[in-house]
Amino acid sequence: MKVKVSTIAFSKNQYLVGSLLREFPDAVVNTAGVRMNDDAFVDYFSEADAAIIGLELITPAILDRLPNLRMLAKYGVGLDNVDLEACRQRGVTVGWTGGVNKRSVAEMALGFMLALSRNLYVTSNQLKSGTWNKNGGTQLSGKTVGIIGLGYIGKELAGLLRPFGCTILVNDILDVSAYAEAHGLECVSREDLAERADVISIHTPLTKETTNLFDAALLRRMKPTAFLINTARGGIVNEGDLKRALQEGVIAGAALDVYHTEPPVDQELLNLPNLICTPHTGGNSYEAVVAMGVSAIEHLVAYRDKTNNRKEHE
């Protein structure tokens, strides 16, 4: 089975590369660190039977140009970039495990909460410019935190917040009332969450329903002292509306790890003093990189073994 890897983080990790080559000695990794989409992606995978992919778009058109491809192993947890129905129709197996990077992302969200609440980011940048600002912000302890999306990461974040004694509001498209009741969380409407929370953290997939979920209207419902954090997917927050909200003081600040276009191009947004911005590294702790990579390799191995067993019994 000819295996190729496009994701850069996997290809840079020697432990993962070594583990992959032990199972698939002829595997090819993206040592050049090139981001691939469309033509470059098709050229790279033209002879591959199986692929480890990250955030590259897998569309019907792409699949039609890769007739040899039989298996996709996802490095990461989001599947919004993969057309699952198109894969099913073409007989392409998709290997994916949810939640493998949940602690990494939840820790980053918690770090953003503390940095925004205690004014760490703003005062650090001011001090580097010679301004001695003693405004230490407010404590996170005892505040009201809103979590949009109570999946693997949302639940992990709620657990990390427990020692802070926060009131935790949750909103999910699914019925999570039983879990919420068992763990002291309060299920509320999206609008109620926006109006009551001191900090809001987004942990929902990007779908048609969640695209531009946080637009000007929902941002205006938030407290002027509130913070918004997005470590999920960029399209969930309307970046133009967020920029205006931050410029006009509609909300106090925000933290983004994900963007509509990556890398982002709106320098005016990125340079706002009340915005913390990081380059989509929420799930990229060393431990998470290894866990996601091992999961992808395991899916390839399972597919290979299953295929070989089927051939032996034919």
LOMARKOL-458475 format. One record per residue (C-alpha): residue in three letters; x, y, z. Coordinates in steps of 0.5 Angstrom, whole numbers, plus 500, padded with zeros to 3 digits. Example, Ala and Ser with C-alpha at 12.3 -4.5 7.8 and 13.67 -1.06 7.14 Angstrom:
2
ALA525491516SER527498514
END
This chain:
314
MET500500500LYS503507498VAL502512503LYS504519503VAL503525508SER501532507THR501535514ILE507539516ALA507538523PHE507530522SER512530517LYS517534522ASN516530528GLN521524528TYR518520532LEU511520528VAL516519521GLY519513524SER513510527LEU510510520LEU516508516ARG516502521GLU509500518PHE510503511PRO517503509ASP516506502ALA512512506VAL513519503VAL512525508ASN512532506THR519534508ALA519540504GLY514543509VAL509545503ARG502547504MET498544499ASN491545496ASP488543489ASP493542483ALA499541488PHE495536493VAL493532487ASP500532484TYR503530490PHE498524492SER497522484GLU500515486ALA498514493ASP493509495ALA493512502ALA494519505ILE495522512ILE492529511GLY491535516LEU487541514GLU487540506LEU480541503ILE478534500THR472535495PRO469531490ALA473534485ILE479533488LEU477525489ASP475525482ARG482526480LEU485521485PRO482515483ASN488511486LEU486513493ARG483508497MET484511504LEU484518508ALA487518515LYS486524519TYR491528523GLY487532527VAL480532530GLY476536525LEU472533519ASP469540516ASN475540511VAL473533508ASP467531504LEU465525508GLU459523503ALA463524497CYS468519500ARG463514501GLN460514494ARG467513491GLY469508496VAL474512500THR475510507VAL476515512GLY480514519TRP478519524THR478519532GLY475524536GLY478528542VAL485526541ASN488533542LYS482535547ARG487537553SER492541548VAL486545546ALA482546553GLU489548556MET490554551ALA483556552LEU484556559GLY490560558PHE487565554MET482566559LEU487568564ALA491572560LEU485576558SER482577565ARG488579568ASN490583562LEU497580561TYR497580554VAL496588554THR500590559SER506585557ASN506589550GLN505596553LEU511594558LYS516592552SER514599549GLY516603555THR509604559TRP508601566ASN501600566LYS499597573ASN492595571GLY492587573GLY485586570THR480581574GLN480574577LEU477569573SER475565579GLY468566580LYS466569574THR461566569VAL464562563GLY460560557ILE462554553ILE459554546GLY459546544LEU460541549GLY464536546TYR470533547ILE474539548GLY468543551LYS467538557GLU475538558LEU475545559ALA469545564GLY473540568LEU479545568LEU475550570ARG472547576PRO478549581PHE476556579GLY469556582CYS466559575THR459559573ILE459555567LEU454556562VAL453551556ASN450551549ASP450545544ILE446543538LEU445536541ASP441535548VAL447535553SER442536559ALA444530562TYR451531562ALA450538564GLU446536570ALA451531572HIS457536572GLY454542575LEU453546568GLU447550566CYS444549559VAL442556556SER440559549ARG446562545GLU443569546ASP442568554LEU449565554ALA452571550GLU448576555ARG451573561ALA458570560ASP464574562VAL468570558ILE466565552SER470560549ILE467556542HIS468549541THR463547536PRO465544529LEU464549523THR458547519LYS452551515GLU449552522THR455555525THR458559520ASN458566522LEU455564528PHE458570532ASP456576528ALA455583530ALA448582532LEU451576537LEU457580539ARG452586541ARG449582546MET455581550LYS457585556PRO462591554THR467587559ALA466580556PHE472576552LEU471572546ILE475566545ASN475562539THR480555538ALA475551534ARG474554527GLY475561524GLY469561520ILE465561526VAL466568528ASN465573523GLU472577523GLY470583520ASP464584525LEU469582531LYS474587528ARG469593529ALA467590536LEU474590538GLN475597535GLU469600538GLY469597545VAL463593544ILE467587548ALA473588552GLY477583548ALA478577544ALA483571543LEU483567536ASP487561534VAL483560528TYR482564522HIS477564516THR483564511GLU490561514PRO495564515PRO490570516VAL491577511ASP487582515GLN493586519GLU489591522LEU485586525LEU491582528ASN494588530LEU489590535PRO491591542ASN486588545LEU486581541ILE491575542CYS492572536THR496565535PRO497561529HIS492555530THR497552535GLY491550540GLY492542538ASN499543537SER502541544TYR508536543GLU503531546ALA497532542VAL502532535VAL504525537ALA497523539MET494525533GLY499522529VAL499515532SER492515531ALA492517524ILE498511523GLU493506527HIS488507522LEU492506516VAL495500519ALA487497521TYR485499514ARG491495511ASP490489515LYS483489514THR484489506ASN490484507ASN485479511ARG480480506LYS484478500GLU487472503HIS479469504GLU477471497
END
